[in-house]
Amino acid sequence: MLKFFGGKEKEPQSAGAALDAGAGKSGFFSRMKQAVTRTRESFTAKIEDLVALTRTVDEAALEDLEAALLTSDLGVQTTTEILEALREHAKRQAIEGGAELRGLLKEQLRGMLEAPQRPVPDPAPPKVTFLVGVNGTGKTTTSGKLAAWYRGLGKSVLLCAADTFRAAAIEQLEVWAGRSGVEMIKTRQGGDPAAVLYDAANAAKARKIDELIVDTAGRLHTKTGLMDELDKMRRTAAKLIPGAPHEVLLVMDATTGQNGLQQARLFTQAAGVTGIVITKLDGTAKGGIAVAIARELSLPVRYVGVGEKMDDLLEFDAGAFVDALVG
């Protein structure tokens, strides 16, 4: 129950237009509903099974729900809080049937996702966003999609290829820059990431760019040298642009589940993460981690990847997400 499905993120098959960022909540709901179809069906069936033998949701039904939640990657802490709230409600007033149980659960999930949401930074241009995380999560792909999303809002964008360690990372980002219709600042493979960021920041100021998106090297918290390099980049950005980086988005693969939660916790401590991008939400993923991240780390989910195309990056909306999931 509450499994999420995220597929392997591939290169888009065509360049595509800039993202239709103005689709609004209805568009988000439609696309999220499609992405979590099997999850929603499984979830609805489970709720109905729990109350099939009795009109009133009793303790036995809640225990079954608890067991299901614990296997859904919401984690012990988040699951415990949800069940405590449901039991407290049941003490005051009986939960009559699946419809009410569904509504109460949606209320709990939505509250947990909305709690850490905060206003998105709106500094004087250029706004600087770092994308961080381990290799394989889709940082470079997300950088290109995010650039296209901002372009869809009518903003000017500059990409910075600061992942100078991974083979072909610069070339991959260059392809995405072309598809997104934005310019890119790069250096040779193995070059100094802080140096290319220095050039990109100065270029963004000189060209009056609205958004500077920095694709950083994949790293683990155990790689001291790489974490030190990231800190050096943060200092470089702050020196050239007041308040930079304004956002540090941790790109997470939804399929990693609770391992992703631990990853997020370590990056938050080491890299000053301000928000999460969850990729590969449309395949065999464990995207219940979105709720656990919000609840346990007080980090907002900022974007979700729901497919392979250029426009398959959506700005996160907790209400639409929960409605698409639970029905």
C-alpha positions in Angstrom: 0.0 0.0 0.0 1.0 3.5 -0.7 3.8 2.3 -3.0 4.8 4.9 -5.5 5.8 4.2 -9.0 8.8 5.8 -10.7 10.6 4.7 -13.8 14.2 5.1 -14.9 14.8 8.6 -16.0 15.8 8.6 -19.7 16.8 11.2 -22.1 13.8 12.8 -23.7 13.0 11.5 -27.2 12.6 15.0 -28.6 13.6 18.6 -27.8 10.0 19.6 -27.0 8.8 23.1 -26.1 9.5 24.9 -22.8 7.4 23.5 -20.0 3.8 24.6 -19.8 4.4 26.0 -16.3 1.0 27.7 -16.1 -1.0 24.4 -16.2 -2.1 25.0 -12.6 -3.3 22.6 -10.0 -5.8 20.9 -12.4 -3.0 20.0 -14.7 -0.8 18.8 -11.9 -3.6 16.6 -10.5 -4.3 15.1 -13.9 -0.6 14.2 -14.4 -0.1 13.0 -10.9 -3.2 10.9 -11.0 -1.8 9.2 -14.1 1.6 8.7 -12.5 0.1 7.0 -9.4 -2.7 5.0 -10.9 -1.7 1.6 -9.6 -0.9 3.0 -6.2 -4.3 4.7 -5.9 -6.1 1.5 -7.0 -4.1 -0.6 -4.5 -4.6 1.9 -1.7 -8.4 2.2 -2.3 -8.7 -1.6 -2.4 -6.8 -1.8 0.9 -9.0 0.8 2.6 -12.2 -1.0 1.4 -10.8 -4.4 2.6 -10.2 -3.0 6.1 -13.8 -1.9 6.6 -15.5 -4.6 4.5 -16.6 -6.7 7.5 -17.7 -3.8 9.7 -19.2 -0.4 9.2 -17.2 1.1 12.0 -13.4 1.2 11.7 -12.2 -0.6 14.8 -8.8 -1.2 16.5 -8.2 -4.3 14.4 -8.7 -2.4 11.2 -6.3 0.4 12.4 -3.7 -2.3 13.2 -4.0 -3.6 9.7 -3.6 -0.1 8.4 -0.5 0.4 10.5 1.1 -2.7 9.2 0.4 -1.6 5.6 1.8 1.9 6.2 5.0 0.4 7.8 5.7 -1.5 4.5 5.0 1.6 2.3 8.2 3.5 3.1 6.5 6.2 5.3 8.8 4.9 8.1 8.1 4.1 11.7 8.0 7.7 13.0 5.6 9.0 10.4 3.3 5.9 10.5 3.2 6.1 14.3 2.1 9.7 14.2 -0.6 9.0 11.6 -2.0 6.1 13.6 -1.9 8.0 16.9 -4.0 10.8 15.3 -6.5 8.3 13.9 -6.8 6.5 17.3 -7.3 9.8 19.1 -10.1 10.7 16.7 -11.7 7.3 17.2 -11.7 7.8 20.9 -13.7 11.1 20.5 -15.9 9.9 17.7 -16.2 6.6 15.8 -14.7 6.4 12.4 -17.7 5.3 10.3 -16.5 3.4 7.2 -13.9 3.7 4.5 -14.9 7.1 3.2 -14.3 8.7 6.6 -11.1 6.8 7.1 -9.9 7.9 3.7 -10.7 11.5 4.4 -8.9 11.5 7.8 -5.8 9.8 6.3 -5.7 12.4 3.5 -5.9 15.1 6.1 -2.9 13.7 7.9 -0.8 13.2 4.8 -1.6 16.7 3.5 -0.7 18.3 6.8 2.6 16.5 6.9 3.5 17.6 3.4 2.4 21.2 3.9 4.0 21.8 7.3 7.6 22.4 6.0 6.5 24.4 3.0 7.9 27.9 3.0 8.0 30.9 0.6 10.3 30.3 -2.4 13.2 32.8 -2.3 12.7 35.8 -4.6 16.0 37.7 -4.5 17.2 40.3 -6.9 18.5 38.5 -10.0 20.3 36.3 -10.5 18.8 33.7 -8.2 21.2 30.9 -7.7 20.1 27.3 -7.3 22.4 24.4 -6.5 21.4 20.9 -7.4 23.1 18.3 -5.2 22.9 14.6 -4.5 24.6 11.3 -5.3 25.3 10.1 -8.8 22.5 8.4 -10.6 19.6 10.3 -9.1 19.0 12.5 -12.1 20.7 15.8 -11.2 21.8 16.7 -14.7 18.5 15.7 -16.2 16.7 17.7 -13.6 18.9 20.7 -14.2 17.8 20.7 -17.8 14.1 20.2 -17.0 14.2 22.9 -14.3 15.8 25.3 -16.9 12.9 24.6 -19.3 10.4 25.1 -16.5 11.8 28.5 -15.7 11.8 29.3 -19.4 8.1 28.5 -19.4 7.6 31.2 -16.8 9.3 33.7 -19.1 12.5 33.9 -17.2 16.0 34.0 -18.5 18.2 31.0 -17.4 21.9 30.2 -17.4 23.2 26.6 -16.7 26.5 26.1 -14.9 28.2 22.7 -15.6 29.9 22.3 -12.2 30.0 18.5 -12.3 33.5 18.3 -13.7 34.3 14.9 -12.2 31.8 12.5 -13.9 32.7 11.5 -17.4 30.3 13.0 -20.0 28.4 15.1 -17.4 29.3 18.3 -19.2 28.3 17.0 -22.6 25.0 15.7 -21.1 24.2 19.1 -19.6 25.1 20.8 -22.9 22.5 18.6 -24.7 19.9 19.6 -22.1 20.8 23.2 -22.4 20.2 23.0 -26.2 16.8 21.3 -25.7 15.8 23.8 -23.0 16.9 26.7 -25.1 19.3 28.2 -22.6 23.0 29.1 -22.5 25.6 27.2 -20.5 28.9 28.0 -18.9 31.4 25.1 -18.8 35.0 24.1 -18.4 37.0 21.0 -19.2 36.4 17.7 -17.5 38.4 17.6 -14.3 38.4 21.4 -14.0 37.8 23.4 -10.8 34.0 23.5 -10.1 34.4 26.7 -8.1 36.2 28.3 -11.0 33.4 27.5 -13.5 30.9 28.7 -11.0 32.8 32.0 -10.6 32.6 32.5 -14.4 28.9 31.5 -14.5 28.0 33.9 -11.6 29.8 36.8 -13.3 28.2 35.9 -16.7 24.7 35.8 -15.0 25.2 39.2 -13.5 26.6 40.7 -16.7 23.8 39.3 -18.9 21.1 40.2 -16.3 20.0 36.5 -16.0 17.1 35.7 -13.8 18.0 32.1 -12.8 21.4 30.5 -12.5 21.1 26.7 -12.1 24.3 24.9 -11.0 24.6 21.2 -11.7 27.1 19.9 -9.0 29.1 16.7 -8.9 27.5 13.6 -7.3 28.9 13.0 -3.9 28.4 11.1 -0.7 28.7 12.6 2.8 31.6 10.2 3.4 33.6 11.9 0.6 35.2 14.7 2.6 37.0 16.2 -0.4 33.9 16.5 -2.4 31.9 18.0 0.5 34.7 20.5 1.0 34.5 21.4 -2.7 30.8 22.0 -2.4 31.4 24.3 0.6 34.0 26.1 -1.5 31.4 26.6 -4.2 28.9 28.0 -1.7 31.5 30.5 -0.5 32.3 31.5 -4.1 28.6 32.0 -4.9 28.0 34.1 -1.7 31.0 36.3 -2.5 29.7 37.2 -5.9 26.0 37.3 -5.4 24.3 38.4 -2.1 22.6 35.5 -0.3 23.7 32.9 -2.9 23.0 30.0 -3.1 19.4 30.9 -2.6 18.2 27.4 -2.9 20.0 24.0 -2.5 17.8 21.3 -3.9 18.7 17.7 -3.1 17.8 15.5 -6.0 16.6 12.1 -4.8 15.6 8.9 -6.6 12.2 7.8 -5.4 13.2 4.2 -5.7 15.6 4.4 -2.8 12.9 4.7 -0.2 14.1 4.8 3.4 17.7 4.8 2.2 16.8 8.1 0.5 15.7 9.5 3.8 19.0 8.8 5.4 20.7 10.3 2.4 18.6 13.4 2.7 19.4 13.7 6.4 23.1 13.6 5.8 23.0 16.1 3.0 20.9 18.5 5.0 23.5 18.5 7.7 26.5 18.9 5.3 25.2 21.0 2.4 22.5 23.2 3.8 19.7 21.6 1.7 16.6 23.8 1.5 14.3 21.5 -0.6 13.9 18.2 -2.3 13.4 17.1 -5.9 12.0 13.6 -6.2 12.8 11.9 -9.5 11.5 8.7 -11.1 8.2 8.9 -9.4 6.4 7.2 -12.3 8.0 3.8 -12.1 8.4 1.1 -9.5 9.4 3.7 -6.8 8.9 4.1 -3.1 7.7 7.6 -3.2 6.0 7.4 0.2 9.4 8.8 1.2 8.0 12.2 0.2 5.8 12.2 3.4 8.6 10.9 5.6 11.0 13.6 4.4 8.6 16.3 5.0 7.7 15.0 8.5 11.0 13.9 9.8 13.4 16.4 8.2 11.1 19.4 7.9 12.1 19.8 4.3 9.7 20.8 1.5 9.3 18.8 -1.6 9.8 21.4 -4.3 9.5 19.4 -7.6 8.7 15.8 -8.7 9.7 14.0 -11.8 6.8 12.0 -13.3 8.2 10.8 -16.6 10.9 10.9 -19.2 9.9 14.0 -21.3 11.2 17.5 -21.0 7.9 18.7 -19.4 7.7 15.8 -16.9 9.0 18.0 -14.0 6.2 19.3 -11.9 6.2 21.9 -9.1 5.0 20.1 -6.1 1.5 20.7 -4.7 0.7 18.7 -1.5 -3.1 18.8 -1.9 -3.1 17.7 -5.5 -0.5 15.0 -4.7 -2.6 13.5 -1.9 -5.8 13.8 -3.9 -4.2 11.9 -6.8 -2.8 9.3 -4.5 -5.8 8.6 -2.2 -8.7 9.6 -4.5 
